[in-house]
Amino acid sequence: MSSSHAEVVRRGGTIVVRDLNSTNGTSVNGVTVDGEATLSPGSIVQFGLVAYMLNGTDLVEAGAGGGRTQIVGGAPKSTGTTTQNPTVPPPPPTTSTTPTLADVGVSPGLGTWTKGLLWGYVALLAFTTLATILIFVYFEQYMSAPIGSQSEFDAANSWNSWENVYNVVYLIAVLLTIPIGILLIVWAHRAHRATDALNHGQRKWGHGWSIGAWFIPIANYILVPLVLSEIHKIASAQRTNGTVDPEWPRSKVSAPLIMWFVFYAVGGVTLFIGNAALSDDFATADSYRGGLIITLIALGITAAASLLAASFIKDVSTKLEAPLATNN
């Protein structure tokens, strides 16, 4: 150890070791000091081949000599016997508290239920579409039948019956959007936590946005896709030892995700217009036909949006599922 090897100084209640560009270097708990490092009780400081342990406010030789060095500023000078090859105990093991994908991965059941309800919603929309087509058919039969004829009476009954079917199925579909919405929010939150386990760097959208973005009227059509897009980019990025490539923000935006929300917005507005035309008691025959056509288009767009949502959920869920415990 050279005469100007290092210095140990006290700064208030903190003890600091500073390497003075020594030849053999200075280390704390086996880690080389680059500049300076803060010591804590029990820290092992090694100057070249000589090792000390911080005991209270004193540096005590870690070898057999038991020499003691007071910390007064400047290089430490041992008052005991120097041991040239001391045995330095390893630093205590540290336990990582960072969650892994095995801890917070998206459960297969959550993804399956979310996809299942979305497919059920598509099935209801398909049945509603069938009812709308039959309403259109019987309406045209009613309009073309002779006034007061049996065919007019039969067409009117069938028209009215399928309107009732339409209203019931449409109501069920609307009610189904409640559990679908809840599952989507839970899924987004779990997916966000799972991507946090893969990405240890900064990200733009925090945990709160994975829930709160859904509840902001109108803006949720923009905020939710932004949050989900970030989740998709992290989930799809290349991984090394369980951590994603730091270049993940440069990844492409998911096309199904964007189409999902565009179709959902367009379908919702169009369906509202169509239903308004159908429920107008003073509508003309032409406006009623127009309402049926608009409704058919809206149902198709909304069904496409739901299929895109199910596809997106499946894709991201597969990439973020917790690995099986039996995997080696």
HELIX and SHEET records of a PDB file:
HELIX    1   1 LEU A  101  VAL A  104  1                                   4    
HELIX    2   2 PRO A  108  SER A  144  1                                  37    
HELIX    3   3 GLN A  150  LEU A  198  1                                  49    
HELIX    4   4 HIS A  207  GLY A  212  1                                   6    
HELIX    5   5 ALA A  213  PHE A  215  5                                   3    
HELIX    6   6 ASN A  220  SER A  236  1                                  17    
HELIX    7   7 TRP A  248  ARG A  250  5                                   3    
HELIX    8   8 ALA A  255  LEU A  278  1                                  24    
HELIX    9   9 ALA A  285  LEU A  320  1                                  36    
SHEET    1   A 3 ALA A   6  ARG A  11  0                                        
SHEET    2   A 3 THR A  14  ASP A  19 -1                                        
SHEET    3   A 3 GLU A  36  LEU A  39 -1                                        
SHEET    1   B 6 VAL A  31  THR A  32  0                                        
SHEET    2   B 6 THR A  26  VAL A  28 -1                                        
SHEET    3   B 6 ILE A  44  PHE A  47 -1                                        
SHEET    4   B 6 VAL A  50  ASN A  55 -1                                        
SHEET    5   B 6 ASP A  58  GLU A  61 -1                                        
SHEET    6   B 6 ARG A  68  GLN A  70 -1                                        
SHEET    1   C 2 ARG A 239  THR A 240  0                                        
SHEET    2   C 2 THR A 243  VAL A 244 -1                                        
END                                                                             
